[in-house]
Amino acid sequence: MANARPTIETRRDQMFPTLEPAEVDRLRRFGEVTRFEDGEALLVNGRPASRFVVILSGAVRVTQQDQMGHRLEIVTHEAGAFMGEVAQLSGAPSLVDAHAVGPVEALLLAPDRLRAVLIAEAELGERIMRALILRRVALLESGSGGPVIIGHDGSGDVIRLLSFLDRNGVPRHLMDPNVDADAQTLIQRLHVDAAELPIVLCPGGELLRNPSESQLARCLGMVGPVDPDRLYDVAIVGAGPAGLAAAVYAASEGLSVLMFDARAFGGQAGASARIENYLGFPTGIRGMALMGRAYNQAHKFGAETAIPDTVARLSDAAPGAQGPYSLVLDTGEAVQARSVVIASGARYRRLNLPNLDAFEGSSVHYWASPLEAQLCKDQEVALVGAGNSAGQAVVYLASHVAKVWLLCRGRDIADSMSRYLVDRIRGLPNVEVLTETEVTALDGEDGNLATVAWRHRRTGEAARRDIRHLFLFIGAQPNTDWLSDCAVGVDAKGFVRTGAEAGAGRGVLETSREGVFAIGDVRAGSVKRVAAAVGEGAQVVAAVHAFLASRDPMAAQPPHT
């Protein structure tokens, strides 16, 4: 199949529209006019993109620098054009460089003023928002502007870093020294020992040796220090569908919002190859696409995000603090909040095999994204699970691999999987379903899986196949360890109790702690569906409003609808 044409070719007019003079005039009240001299930088790759720029006169050249230091032109903006992509919504680091070509006069809008434009000028704001998103899509397609990873394709640490960046919508470029002479040149130039791979070159010039996700995020400016003196109306822990919905609705109703996630936005839904039973998408939508839209929407309304940042514990605020609650991060920093929404979801369950951890990251996977599909292209793979997420992964992988062995412990996948997925799987010629079957052994070396063995639970019939990639979709456990010291009630399985089960007088989504709410998969009794999580995220905002009003009669009330 021929490669699809890049977005910058197919949707260039939408990516780089020219505003009419009357439209520019409507934007003037949101910004301030500034002049730049020839060659002066308006944006610098790796530095905060603190202004949205509308060109009033002159020209601005936007460029990228590739991994070897060569500068490539993306576009030259002239009068009526605007510069920026979704980084401008939150003041995140720029992924491009922009310099004045001759004297330039421009209108500069701070992130909060840009968000005001998107809300106050609906039609114009829609055109601007579409362009900002498409520009990020084009950067992701090209891999330019983000960090360069130098390491061996298939290495567990390389896959870990690539997955982290992909899940957070950050462009990246991989150079494998086994096949790329430029990678070898860079290794020699930087005096890097092979044992130190992978290394990462950040846009600002920093060199990282096999960094953690947190180290990489801080080098890229994805997260920074939190303000210990700021009091937020609501802190949301978890950026899956439930947390994102809560952030969008709370911020759109004027509440100050800070949302945390330890890894990436989107949660398990973001890792779904295709969601086909979500209202309004009859042909389905990639989980990452749906969650990316929600993430940008939250920023559009002014929600702040700290991703990746891990909340270590929830506690009462110190005496004299402004708010009733304090969220302490694993960095030791603390955030004050008037209310808290627990949306921390669940962690993937693991098979009980002694050497499983030796293959995790390189050969054992807990989601099926384009990255994993490329790793196992035209091979045989095994997948364990029988829920909808497993079914979606099977359908997706079947279009990329030679064969999928679907293993489940139950007697029929129809007992736990939606009918549309069951019918589709049964119609796939390269999928074989083995029921009442469990994995018994994994073999391989140097972190690379070679064979997978399984056994029929009732007959004892055993088999062993040459398989290099195993996918696990066997459910999840609630991510509630961080709540152990704050007296939030959980059930026997660790899920957070809400409503009547949490105590007398508690609201439907309220926990045993007043002003602390739980939504999504982490909540006891929740329906494990994206639509249900989004519904709870919207519903909890009304409960937060009611709680804040009970504490402060002057607190903002939800608008009439």
Secondary structure, 3 states (H helix, E strand, C coil): CCCCCCHHHHCHHHHCCCCCHHHHHHHHHHCEEEEECCCCEEECECCECCCEEEEEEEEEEEEEECCCCCEEEEEEECCCCEECCCHHHHCCEECCEEEEEEEEEEEEECHHHHHHHHHHCHHHHHHHHHHHHHHHHHHHHHCCCCCEEECCCCCHHHHHHHHHHHHCCCCCEEECCCCCHHHHHHHHHHCCCHHHCCEEECCCCCEEECCCHHHHHHHCCCCCCCCCCCEECEEEECCCHHHHHHHHHHHHCCCCEEEECCCCCCHHHHCCCCECCCCCCCCCECHHHHHHHHHHHHHHCCCEEECCCCEEEEEECCCCCCCCEEEEECCCCEEEECCEEECCCEEECCCCCCCHHHCECCCEECCCCHHHHHHCCCCEEEEECCCHHHHHHHHHHHCCCCEEEEECCCCCHHHCCCHHHHHHHHCCCCEEEECCEEEEEEEEECCEEEEEEEEECCCCCEEEEECCCEEECCCEEECCHHHCCCCCCECCCCCECCHHHHCCCCCCCECCCCCEEECHHHECCCCCCHHHHHHHHHHHHHHHHHHHHHHCCCCCCCCCC
